[in-house]
Amino acid sequence: MAEYITHSRAETVALGKRMAAVLAPGSLVAYTGGLGAGKTAFTEGLAEGLGCTDPVTSPTFAIVNYYRGPKPLAHFDLYRISTENDLCAAGFYDYLDEGAIVAAEWSENFADLLALEHPIRVNIDRVDENTRRITIEGVTL
């Protein structure tokens, strides 16, 4: 497990972009971290690094946002998904099977199920208004 400290939103985005360079098609990025921690900012960097062309927004109300590009990205919010059937209905496994990178916020809600997919775990802690402590497990940057 590696730990990174970012001191701005731009640095968090840059770390996400750096991680994108080492992700294989069908990778699952499982996020943990509270509201406002920076999960969407990190995902913005992932999308940029994967060459996605769509603007990144929080998937809170949509449940999943899909970003097109040479390496597509499906960005899930698992907070309001309560069953495995709901997860399947949202296309979660379909995106993985199609080779998209899947980034899942609130992954702790399905920790046991997601463990079967060998996720890359990213935890983002808010230290203060600008500083984030980001731990990454499952991939070397």
Salt bridges, closest charged atoms under 4 A:
GLU3 OE2 - ARG133 NE 3.85
GLU44 OE1 - ARG9 NH2 2.98
GLU48 OE2 - LYS17 NZ 3.12
ASP54 OD1 - ARG68 NH2 2.58
GLU105 OE2 - HIS75 NE2 2.70
